[in-house]
């Protein structure tokens, strides 16, 4: 059954990863904006930023999301290494890559759950 050996292409997996990256992008934008405000030294703008619940939550969520993103990057590198490997069969590659894609999807879902617990929503 060749279809059983196909690479995983589960739309919910792609959605989880896409949602995670969207949340991480929002958190990074808030972090960058806050750093610019700190550089400007404008106390009023800093206060307004920190009293905006969405921006404050994005700032809080940034560090945990960055850790998840770092883990996902390592998984992507491992997938690339497997794809380039010449000492394993294509079936072994497929099985290993599917395993890592599953781990990546789990990490993305956990990252989304962490962001939501911290009050950051899409």
MDAnalysis code that builds the backbone (N, CA, C; Angstrom):
import MDAnalysis as mda
import numpy as np

u = mda.Universe.empty(366, n_residues=122, atom_resindex=np.repeat(np.arange(122), 3), trajectory=True)
u.add_TopologyAttr("name", ["N", "CA", "C"] * 122)
u.add_TopologyAttr("resid", np.arange(1, 123))
u.add_TopologyAttr("resname", ["UNK", "UNK", "UNK", "UNK", "UNK", "UNK", "UNK", "UNK", "UNK", "UNK", "UNK", "UNK", "UNK", "UNK", "UNK", "UNK", "UNK", "UNK", "UNK", "UNK", "UNK", "UNK", "UNK", "UNK", "UNK", "UNK", "UNK", "UNK", "UNK", "UNK", "UNK", "UNK", "UNK", "UNK", "UNK", "UNK", "UNK", "UNK", "UNK", "UNK", "UNK", "UNK", "UNK", "UNK", "UNK", "UNK", "UNK", "UNK", "UNK", "UNK", "UNK", "UNK", "UNK", "UNK", "UNK", "UNK", "UNK", "UNK", "UNK", "UNK", "UNK", "UNK", "UNK", "UNK", "UNK", "UNK", "UNK", "UNK", "UNK", "UNK", "UNK", "UNK", "UNK", "UNK", "UNK", "UNK", "UNK", "UNK", "UNK", "UNK", "UNK", "UNK", "UNK", "UNK", "UNK", "UNK", "UNK", "UNK", "UNK", "UNK", "UNK", "UNK", "UNK", "UNK", "UNK", "UNK", "UNK", "UNK", "UNK", "UNK", "UNK", "UNK", "UNK", "UNK", "UNK", "UNK", "UNK", "UNK", "UNK", "UNK", "UNK", "UNK", "UNK", "UNK", "UNK", "UNK", "UNK", "UNK", "UNK", "UNK", "UNK", "UNK"])
u.atoms.positions = np.array([
    [0.834, -1.190, 0.000],
    [0.000, 0.000, 0.000],
    [0.870, 1.242, 0.000],
    [1.213, 1.744, -1.183],
    [2.110, 2.892, -1.261],
    [1.597, 4.128, -0.535],
    [0.275, 4.310, -0.496],
    [-0.247, 5.516, 0.153],
    [0.075, 5.549, 1.636],
    [0.288, 4.389, 2.245],
    [0.644, 4.352, 3.665],
    [2.070, 4.845, 3.906],
    [2.892, 4.769, 2.881],
    [4.285, 5.164, 3.015],
    [4.519, 6.637, 2.678],
    [3.493, 7.303, 2.242],
    [3.646, 8.704, 1.842],
    [4.032, 9.563, 3.035],
    [4.683, 10.679, 2.743],
    [5.020, 11.612, 3.817],
    [3.737, 12.173, 4.410],
    [3.786, 12.443, 5.695],
    [2.620, 13.011, 6.374],
    [2.275, 14.361, 5.765],
    [1.031, 14.530, 5.410],
    [0.552, 15.837, 4.967],
    [-0.807, 16.065, 5.614],
    [-0.791, 16.251, 6.906],
    [-2.005, 16.445, 7.685],
    [-2.267, 17.948, 7.793],
    [-3.412, 18.418, 7.281],
    [-3.678, 19.867, 7.318],
    [-3.705, 20.440, 8.730],
    [-4.111, 19.642, 9.737],
    [-4.125, 20.166, 11.108],
    [-2.703, 20.389, 11.615],
    [-1.768, 19.564, 11.146],
    [-0.362, 19.743, 11.518],
    [0.131, 21.070, 10.953],
    [-0.131, 21.287, 9.677],
    [0.299, 22.537, 9.043],
    [-0.344, 23.745, 9.708],
    [-1.608, 23.615, 10.112],
    [-2.300, 24.717, 10.780],
    [-1.653, 25.011, 12.127],
    [-1.319, 23.960, 12.881],
    [-0.671, 24.158, 14.188],
    [0.643, 24.901, 14.036],
    [1.425, 24.490, 13.058],
    [2.725, 25.115, 12.848],
    [2.546, 26.557, 12.381],
    [1.616, 26.782, 11.487],
    [1.337, 28.130, 10.990],
    [0.850, 29.032, 12.125],
    [-0.060, 28.517, 12.945],
    [-0.565, 29.290, 14.094],
    [0.569, 29.626, 15.050],
    [1.430, 28.649, 15.314],
    [2.563, 28.891, 16.205],
    [3.435, 30.023, 15.669],
    [3.794, 29.945, 14.387],
    [4.663, 30.973, 13.817],
    [3.995, 32.350, 13.810],
    [2.680, 32.389, 13.608],
    [1.953, 33.671, 13.683],
    [2.053, 34.264, 15.090],
    [1.840, 33.420, 16.097],
    [1.913, 33.887, 17.483],
    [3.333, 34.348, 17.823],
    [4.318, 33.585, 17.353],
    [5.699, 33.961, 17.619],
    [6.038, 35.291, 16.941],
    [5.545, 35.486, 15.729],
    [5.793, 36.738, 15.021],
    [5.183, 37.916, 15.800],
    [3.960, 37.742, 16.307],
    [3.323, 38.799, 17.112],
    [4.141, 39.103, 18.358],
    [4.631, 38.059, 19.006],
    [5.434, 38.246, 20.221],
    [6.737, 38.968, 19.892],
    [7.371, 38.596, 18.791],
    [8.619, 39.262, 18.393],
    [8.381, 40.724, 18.038],
    [7.270, 41.003, 17.367],
    [6.952, 42.395, 17.023],
    [6.752, 43.225, 18.291],
    [6.059, 42.667, 19.272],
    [5.848, 43.385, 20.534],
    [7.185, 43.630, 21.233],
    [8.040, 42.622, 21.238],
    [9.356, 42.730, 21.866],
    [10.178, 43.835, 21.192],
    [10.187, 43.828, 19.863],
    [10.954, 44.840, 19.126],
    [10.387, 46.243, 19.364],
    [9.067, 46.333, 19.374],
    [8.426, 47.629, 19.621],
    [8.779, 48.136, 21.024],
    [8.729, 47.244, 22.005],
    [9.043, 47.633, 23.380],
    [10.495, 48.104, 23.490],
    [11.408, 47.389, 22.822],
    [12.818, 47.801, 22.865],
    [13.017, 49.172, 22.227],
    [12.304, 49.445, 21.135],
    [12.389, 50.775, 20.507],
    [11.870, 51.851, 21.467],
    [10.782, 51.547, 22.156],
    [10.231, 52.502, 23.124],
    [11.223, 52.756, 24.260],
    [11.872, 51.696, 24.730],
    [12.868, 51.861, 25.805],
    [14.006, 52.752, 25.332],
    [14.437, 52.557, 24.093],
    [15.526, 53.386, 23.548],
    [15.111, 54.854, 23.466],
    [13.846, 55.081, 23.116],
    [13.363, 56.464, 22.981],
    [13.252, 57.131, 24.349],
    [13.024, 56.315, 25.385],
    [12.917, 56.860, 26.736],
    [11.604, 57.577, 27.017],
    [10.637, 57.448, 26.136],
    [9.353, 58.125, 26.308],
    [8.506, 57.343, 27.314],
    [8.481, 57.840, 28.541],
    [7.800, 57.133, 29.637],
    [6.316, 56.943, 29.354],
    [5.688, 57.930, 28.747],
    [4.247, 57.839, 28.459],
    [3.967, 56.703, 27.476],
    [4.775, 56.616, 26.407],
    [4.566, 55.557, 25.411],
    [4.863, 54.179, 26.003],
    [5.872, 54.101, 26.841],
    [6.197, 52.829, 27.506],
    [5.023, 52.413, 28.392],
    [4.490, 53.353, 29.136],
    [3.342, 53.081, 30.004],
    [2.143, 52.612, 29.176],
    [1.884, 53.294, 28.076],
    [0.760, 52.903, 27.211],
    [0.959, 51.491, 26.665],
    [2.184, 51.183, 26.272],
    [2.492, 49.842, 25.762],
    [2.193, 48.792, 26.829],
    [2.710, 49.029, 28.040],
    [2.579, 48.037, 29.118],
    [1.162, 47.943, 29.674],
    [0.326, 48.933, 29.416],
    [-1.061, 48.848, 29.868],
    [-1.984, 48.311, 28.766],
    [-1.421, 48.057, 27.576],
    [-2.181, 47.404, 26.504],
    [-2.081, 45.897, 26.751],
    [-3.196, 45.260, 27.144],
    [-3.116, 43.839, 27.525],
    [-2.559, 42.948, 26.419],
    [-2.913, 43.192, 25.176],
    [-2.430, 42.343, 24.087],
    [-0.918, 42.458, 23.908],
    [-0.421, 43.685, 23.955],
    [1.020, 43.886, 23.782],
    [1.797, 43.326, 24.966],
    [1.243, 43.537, 26.150],
    [1.912, 43.029, 27.351],
    [1.976, 41.496, 27.316],
    [0.879, 40.850, 26.944],
    [0.853, 39.379, 26.871],
    [1.821, 38.874, 25.806],
    [1.886, 39.569, 24.676],
    [2.812, 39.167, 23.615],
    [4.252, 39.256, 24.104],
    [4.548, 40.304, 24.854],
    [5.894, 40.482, 25.402],
    [6.235, 39.353, 26.377],
    [5.283, 38.997, 27.231],
    [5.482, 37.927, 28.209],
    [5.669, 36.581, 27.513],
    [4.937, 36.362, 26.428],
    [4.968, 35.063, 25.737],
    [6.215, 34.878, 24.879],
    [6.931, 35.953, 24.602],
    [8.039, 35.868, 23.652],
    [9.102, 34.843, 24.039],
    [9.583, 34.858, 25.264],
    [10.675, 33.955, 25.662],
    [10.272, 32.477, 25.562],
    [9.112, 32.080, 26.106],
    [8.745, 30.671, 25.956],
    [8.544, 30.264, 24.486],
    [7.995, 31.161, 23.680],
    [7.802, 30.851, 22.260],
    [9.143, 30.733, 21.545],
    [10.105, 31.547, 21.944],
    [11.434, 31.475, 21.332],
    [12.086, 30.120, 21.613],
    [11.872, 29.584, 22.805],
    [12.420, 28.263, 23.139],
    [11.801, 27.177, 22.255],
    [10.489, 27.257, 22.046],
    [9.814, 26.285, 21.181],
    [10.327, 26.434, 19.753],
    [10.462, 27.671, 19.287],
    [10.947, 27.915, 17.925],
    [12.352, 27.351, 17.733],
    [13.180, 27.475, 18.755],
    [14.542, 26.940, 18.698],
    [14.510, 25.412, 18.561],
    [13.624, 24.778, 19.295],
    [13.486, 23.314, 19.210],
    [12.985, 22.907, 17.825],
    [12.043, 23.666, 17.265],
    [11.520, 23.373, 15.929],
    [12.622, 23.539, 14.883],
    [13.459, 24.550, 15.048],
    [14.577, 24.756, 14.130],
    [15.522, 23.553, 14.158],
    [15.788, 23.031, 15.337],
    [16.658, 21.851, 15.453],
    [16.031, 20.650, 14.743],
    [14.731, 20.496, 14.883],
    [14.034, 19.399, 14.210],
    [14.117, 19.581, 12.692],
    [13.917, 20.798, 12.220],
    [14.020, 21.056, 10.777],
    [15.408, 20.717, 10.255],
    [16.440, 21.029, 11.030],
    [17.809, 20.700, 10.634],
    [18.004, 19.185, 10.589],
    [17.412, 18.483, 11.548],
    [17.517, 17.023, 11.577],
    [16.796, 16.421, 10.365],
    [15.638, 16.965, 10.022],
    [14.908, 16.488, 8.840],
    [15.767, 16.701, 7.587],
    [16.392, 17.857, 7.478],
    [17.254, 18.142, 6.321],
    [18.435, 17.168, 6.280],
    [18.998, 16.867, 7.447],
    [20.122, 15.930, 7.520],
    [19.684, 14.548, 7.033],
    [18.496, 14.126, 7.457],
    [17.969, 12.826, 7.039],
    [17.731, 12.819, 5.532],
    [17.160, 13.887, 5.009],
    [16.892, 13.968, 3.569],
    [18.183, 13.856, 2.765],
    [19.271, 14.401, 3.297],
    [20.555, 14.381, 2.596],
    [21.339, 13.086, 2.818],
    [20.913, 12.272, 3.767],
    [21.655, 11.050, 4.106],
    [21.673, 10.086, 2.923],
    [22.821, 9.466, 2.721],
    [22.952, 8.501, 1.626],
    [23.080, 7.068, 2.146],
    [23.168, 6.917, 3.455],
    [23.399, 5.589, 4.027],
    [22.134, 4.936, 4.570],
    [20.954, 5.477, 4.245],
    [19.696, 4.872, 4.679],
    [18.737, 4.785, 3.501],
    [17.825, 3.848, 3.570],
    [16.883, 3.647, 2.463],
    [15.827, 4.744, 2.442],
    [15.136, 4.853, 1.323],
    [14.080, 5.866, 1.227],
    [12.946, 5.560, 2.201],
    [12.658, 4.280, 2.435],
    [11.631, 3.927, 3.426],
    [12.047, 4.361, 4.826],
    [13.315, 4.146, 5.161],
    [13.807, 4.578, 6.482],
    [13.742, 6.098, 6.597],
    [14.123, 6.783, 5.524],
    [14.060, 8.247, 5.526],
    [12.630, 8.699, 5.783],
    [11.686, 8.122, 5.056],
    [10.281, 8.508, 5.192],
    [9.806, 8.303, 6.622],
    [10.122, 7.125, 7.185],
    [9.694, 6.830, 8.565],
    [10.306, 7.823, 9.557],
    [11.590, 8.093, 9.390],
    [12.271, 9.012, 10.312],
    [11.731, 10.432, 10.162],
    [11.544, 10.864, 8.939],
    [11.045, 12.213, 8.698],
    [9.617, 12.352, 9.233],
    [8.791, 11.341, 9.012],
    [7.427, 11.395, 9.553],
    [7.450, 11.495, 11.075],
    [8.368, 10.757, 11.707],
    [8.501, 10.834, 13.169],
    [8.848, 12.269, 13.583],
    [9.840, 12.866, 12.938],
    [10.251, 14.218, 13.307],
    [9.171, 15.250, 12.997],
    [8.429, 15.050, 11.913],
    [7.320, 15.961, 11.606],
    [6.247, 15.881, 12.681],
    [6.024, 14.684, 13.195],
    [5.045, 14.502, 14.268],
    [5.516, 15.213, 15.539],
    [6.793, 15.073, 15.860],
    [7.362, 15.756, 17.031],
    [7.252, 17.272, 16.851],
    [7.539, 17.746, 15.643],
    [7.458, 19.184, 15.348],
    [6.030, 19.695, 15.531],
    [5.067, 18.927, 15.049],
    [3.660, 19.323, 15.197],
    [3.264, 19.375, 16.669],
    [3.719, 18.385, 17.459],
    [3.428, 18.383, 18.899],
    [4.024, 19.618, 19.568],
    [5.249, 19.946, 19.208],
    [5.886, 21.141, 19.769],
    [5.109, 22.397, 19.408],
    [4.687, 22.491, 18.155],
    [3.930, 23.669, 17.722],
    [2.618, 23.770, 18.502],
    [1.926, 22.642, 18.660],
    [0.669, 22.657, 19.436],
    [0.925, 23.085, 20.879],
    [2.010, 22.580, 21.471],
    [2.347, 22.973, 22.844],
    [2.695, 24.456, 22.916],
    [3.392, 24.944, 21.901],
    [3.728, 26.367, 21.852],
    [2.480, 27.231, 21.785],
    [1.504, 26.813, 20.974],
    [0.238, 27.539, 20.871],
    [-0.482, 27.506, 22.219],
    [-0.492, 26.338, 22.863],
    [-1.157, 26.200, 24.166],
    [-0.497, 27.102, 25.210],
    [0.827, 27.165, 25.218],
    [1.549, 28.032, 26.152],
    [1.189, 29.487, 25.891],
    [1.188, 29.884, 24.617],
    [0.863, 31.274, 24.274],
    [-0.547, 31.607, 24.748],
    [-1.479, 30.686, 24.535],
    [-2.865, 30.950, 24.953],
    [-2.987, 31.028, 26.463],
    [-2.248, 30.178, 27.188],
    [-2.254, 30.249, 28.660],
    [-1.715, 31.577, 29.149],
    [-0.769, 32.136, 28.387],
    [-0.191, 33.433, 28.763],
    [-1.036, 34.601, 28.247],
    [-2.161, 34.274, 27.624],
    [-3.085, 35.318, 27.193],
    [-2.849, 35.838, 25.785],
    [-1.941, 35.212, 25.043],
    [-1.663, 35.642, 23.673],
    [-2.528, 34.816, 22.730],
    [-3.322, 35.505, 21.935],
    [-4.195, 34.826, 20.982],
    [-3.917, 35.356, 19.594],
    [-4.316, 34.560, 18.616],
    [-4.085, 34.956, 17.226],
    [-4.838, 36.206, 16.881],
])
